[in-house]
Amino acid sequence: MLSRVAESLWWMSRNLERAETLARILDVNYTRTMDRYGSEHALPHWNAVLGIVGMQTQLELIAPSEVASTALHYCTFSSENRTSIVSCVRIARQNALYVRGELSSEVWEAINGLYLSVESSSPRSIARDGPSSFLRHVRDIAQAVGGIIDATISHDEVWDFLQMGRFFERAYLTNRMLRGIDPSASSIESQTLLQMCCASEPFAKVPHAMSETDRVVAFLLLDPAFPRSVRFALREVDASLHRISQTAGGTYSNEAERMLGRLLAILDFAQIGEITNEGLGPFTGRAGDRLDAFSIAVERIYFPRIPVAS
Amino acid sequence: MQALLEGYVSQELFDEFADERGEPRPHYRALARTVGAISTSDFRHRVEMVNSVLLQRGVTFTVYSDARGTERILPFDLLPRIIPVADWTQIARGIAQRVRALNAFLHDVYHEQRILLEGKVPYDLVYSSAFFNREMLDVRVAGDVYIHVSGIDLIRDVSGRYLVLEDNLRTPSGISYVLENRDVLKRSFPQLFAEYMPLPVDDYPIRLREALRRVAPATTDDPTIAILTPGIYNSAYFEHTLLARRMGVELVEGQDLIVHDNVVYMRTTRGLSRVDVIYRRVDDDYLDPLFFRPDSALGAAGLFNAYRAGNVTIANAVGTGVADDKAVYPYVPAMIRFYLSEEPILDNVPTYDLGDLRQRRHVIEHLHELVVKRATASGGYGMLMGPASTAAERAAFADAIEANPREFIAQPVIQLSSHPTIVEGEILPRRVDLRPFVLYGDEIECPPAALTRVALENGSLVVNSSQGGGSKDTWILGE
């Protein structure tokens, strides 16, 4: 596959996953700041959300009554913000356009449809009627695209790059959520965290042997079967990576595979007690650094910057 | 309520649908019956549905005059244009004959130059063409084929006779609309197809791929084919992606290619991979910064040498533009006689030679009734439509012609045939042309895939998409 194509698939997929996750996070946060407990903490709540997606804005300088709408606008429609929903959808669609020849028409049409609907949404009506239907629409279509990709694109190299982008972004964001929202703070915080990860219902089935906080952390970080846990998502990345390089699992042929294998080994054999003793913050912080280094390695190996002829 | 098509009145020119008495021609009768049974509101609903489907699919082109590079859908008209088998047989023979002669001309001007030596085509005309490429002299191209893909624009005069308006021999576009229009019409308006079985267009991409395989360098049995696109901002990018997908070949940009030891490779996730055939949708000037425009990033450095070494086939060949230079066009009938010893099956539109002083004077005096085109322009840019022009525009063209007669040609205004077309809910006559596509691998073939473009403004004779034209599905009927 062309390196340029691989790079576009990776970014298309990451941005779609990001748009979907962001839509869910915003919806959960918006609704939780509407009741009594939440409204008192609107500022820290919105700051936590901005932190998860790595956005910088000065909410402290804004009148308390404007915090929610400002943060919401910044995360949804702001064009300056490269990680707002609109920006993610635009980037995803732009990359889809670059690789349109590789995608099935159904995938392209779904992404183009998402783009057209997001571009034609009016920020004013969302400010008036609330963001839920808009956020839900983004989430639904982004999820549908994932399904259409699986069902209409051959599961070969193209699909593996898409898969890698999707699950890397997912692992990355779940890890960021665990850094941004401390489940030990209160049971409301841990519920919020679970909702943002779409995990409330699957989590309810987990045996109740540990403390609530430990269970939440273990579930979101280490669960081998929940598709948004960091470990599960990175397993998928690892599998795609090995299919792409045609290297046996558990071995490595390049730096990206080696780095990811190491991180996975930690997650595979970690015990929840070790993590909470060390502190969730330091643990997820180090995991985040490893993920950053991994993504740089992937870019260097598979889509090196093409030297510009002078 | 009046049934659709019932009050259809054609103007004083040849109408595809209605004969002189206003009755539907035999091959349109079934369509008239079907359309007559549909209500106006249902019709409007379908028009809207089709447009939203096309937008969602991204069947769009980019308008250059708009600084933002706006994406627009080519307006699609639901009423199909129908071509009976007898007409198509004549058209297919005519365009195949033309392409054969034009290909022979290209081989000749880049080798022996017999036609120039015998004075059938003026030597100066060829050598002064902006598209004549001296680097191509004595270059051997695979199978001696230059024009792998062409689109021949046809119009019909007041008597219904088909005439060739121009030959597009460089990177003609439009086939994606042929494919999409058919697909969309089948889905949105299946009942129109009742009683008709138009020849399918779907196999065009495969036929194109097979034609390209046959002109691959002899070094390989299983050539790698790539489509070279200028990128997403090109007006025909949608078409490039559609063809790549349907042909199952790689879509590359210049930055994906690298030439090493006269062999062309693409950069892939598994390293460099050899390319044998490049179906390029990039103009000659941009193919190789070492030979042509040094500032071009759309091609690949070294590509032209790899081509001359015979290690890669470029389709269409470099330098084909000299044969579709509008000033060379009047000589195509002479080429047919010269190379094939045949009479042209399809006639040219009469064209004035502006290099001739008397003809030039006549043209300048009659600009208000003529069409003037730039010899090297295409897409409807840079032309003067005499009857619709202002005195100032005519004066500007007169000066430009006097300054550089080689740059222009002039033709009488041909009234183009009309076809029922939906305009704001009504069915009205609008002018149409026809662009059938011709493929040339080891043999010339004319797939039954032709684009009908329609001028949506009343009385307008300009059908180019860049100038606000639309398109129709075109049904070529089988035996």
Interface residues (C-beta under 8 A of the other chain):
Chain A: M1 L2 S3 R4 A6 Q94 L97 Y98 R100 G101 E102 S105 W108 E109 N112 G113 L116 E157 I244 Y302 F303 I306 A309
Chain B: L55 Q56 R57 G58 I227 I232 Y237 F238 H240 T241 A244 R245 E250 L251 V252 E253 Q255 D256 M266 R267 T268 T269 R270 P289 A297 A301
